[in-house]
């Protein structure tokens, strides 16, 4: 690749893009092959903090990061022709007079430019790109919505942007896409939730938003392969915060996840592993009869007219 991927995607040991990121007990993430070589060499300290590790440290798969890396590298970077300065593109995007075709081209250019440039992503937020992008996310045009979601995902990759995007109202827009968007848009929207939830303080904030967890749980039922995978990954990221586990359980996540265990969706068992850390999750797991009969046919069947669980 000619352009550089975000540094957060690189293993601190090998300095290469991680293919199988895992978390040490110290809380730091490494590529499995690299950290395993470190441990096999007899080291029992974290390579970053130098703090001692258990004799047989557990390597926890970092599914959220792995999903981000996968989605980020779906399209290989290509050589591009010279284009206007990004600040000029942002100005044109925010202009009310810009036609649809112009906005599509602008979003495509900005998404390409920001895909591998963290400094530019930060600059774009300083130049006021976020409100304009979020407005495009609300568009009824599926192409414009998909392009704007791709750019929003890029902007969300930097920790400095995550809290700001939540404050700008990104969550409400993304939830609407999760419920009403096209399949591709819904998958990207779920990935954005995962990206924003990487920051610990945001897990509680995002989970407390009305309908976020409900929409992700419903996507497990109504979505196709990629949508289900991204929804489960987003739930995994959110449910590392204890209050969100109860919210997911209240939304009927347990029987739905159990029903997905035989579908090949690996994330399902990982999310269940978090949900059974609270009593409510264990109680739901014990209701085996419910697992076999629980087949909601619509979002309303699952949550009722007022958004509450029936």
Order of alpha helices (4+ residues) and beta strands (2+ residues): beta-beta-alpha-beta-alpha-alpha-alpha-alpha-alpha-alpha-alpha-alpha-alpha-alpha-alpha-alpha-alpha-alpha-alpha-alpha-alpha-alpha
